[in-house]
Amino acid sequence: MTATKNGFTIIEIVVVMLIIALGSSVFLGYQLSQRETLQLRSGGRQLALYLRQAKSYAVLKGAANSCYYQTETRTISQDLNDRSLTLPGGVILRLTGQSSGSKELLITRFFADGSSLLSTFAIVNQDRSMQCRIDPILGTVDLSGVSLES
C-alpha cells in the first residue's frame, strides 16, 4: 500500500506566511513615507496659494500686507484680511534669520506695487523639506521640490 500526499506541510505554510509578511511590511513602509511627502507638498501648495492671495490683496487695497506665522498653532495670518491658514499635521515653517523662540514670526510683507520683502524659508515635515522663496521685486512665490533633510 502506498501513501498519497495531499495538502501542504506546516513548513511550507510558514514560509509562505513569512514571504507575505515581509512583502506587506515593505509596502506599508513605502506608503507611510509617501504620506509624509504628500502632506508636505499639500502644505507647500496651500501656503504658496495663501501668500499669492495676500500679495493680490495688498495690490487691491493699495496698502502693505504683512504675513505672520504663529509657531504654537502653526497658523499663517495677514494684516489686511481676517482669513488664516493652518498647516497640515506635522508640517512646520523654518524661517531663516529669525529667532525661533518667538511666538509670531514675520514671513514677508507685500507692498501696494506688488513687491515684497525678500523672504526665504523651509517648509518641513519630519525629515523632508521644501524651500520657498519670495522675490523682492516681483513678489512671486516659488517652491522647490521635496528634499531629505540631513
Secondary structure, DSSP 8 states (H G I E B T S, - for coil): ------S--HHHHHHHHHHHHHHHHHHHHHHHHHHHHHHHHHHHHHHHHHHHHHHHHHHHHTS-EEEEEETTTTEEEESS-S--EE--TTEEEEETTS-TT-SEEEEEEE-TTS-B--EEEEEEETTEEEEEEE-TTT--EEE---EE--
